[in-house]
Amino acid sequence: MKNIVILISGGGSNMAAIVRTAQREHWERAPGVRIAAVISNRADAGGLAFAREQGIATHVVDHKAYTDRAAFDAALAERIDAQDPQGHPALVVLAGFMRVLTPDFVRHYAGRLVNIHPSLLPAFAGLHTHARALAAGCRFAGATVHLVTEELDDGPILAQAVVPVLPGDTPEQLAARVLTQEHRIYSRAIADLLRR
Ligand code: GAR
């Protein structure tokens, strides 16, 4: 059985979509995957309650309890690896995990760390993607699933979805339209990756 660990910082709607898809498609049979834990850097992350209700182990590793990024990432990696009997989860899924990760952390999970970013990368890496897409006059926006490398919001693209920008869109309206597509492509991309 392949264990995957999902990291969240907030509402966790992408995590919930992945959990629901895994349940509906019986991922424990094929591709033989178990969602071993959901870990948040914030105790108040809304998604933790959903995960608990689904019987998934939850953990909080609070970044504020650590003096620097390296110490936090080391503690986070230790907690992640403890979720797999061999200390080597098949996949670590960033689902609205709003922390920049150190190169050491990224190297430790090379090839098995995935992220979803709310823009059509390589456009609009970083924050405030929807406001920036609107300010640039983009006619289309979207989301990207990619393997994580040491560069922020970089790395091989696994899936993308495109949505139209509609006249008068606010960043919130555009974000909601993109999020619906995120839910669709993230679980698909994860299942495909785990079948490789
Ligand atoms: C999603 O839109 C995700 O793409 C974005 O945060 C949101 C989390 O929503 N991630 C990033 O901006 C990462 N830099 P969720 O908690 O409801 O899944």
Boltz pocket constraint, residues with backbone or C-beta under 6 A from the ligand:
constraints:
  - pocket:
      binder: B
      contacts: [[A, 8], [A, 9], [A, 10], [A, 11], [A, 12], [A, 13], [A, 14], [A, 15], [A, 95], [A, 96], [A, 97], [A, 98], [A, 116], [A, 117], [A, 118], [A, 126], [A, 143], [A, 175], [A, 179], [A, 182]]
      max_distance: 6.0
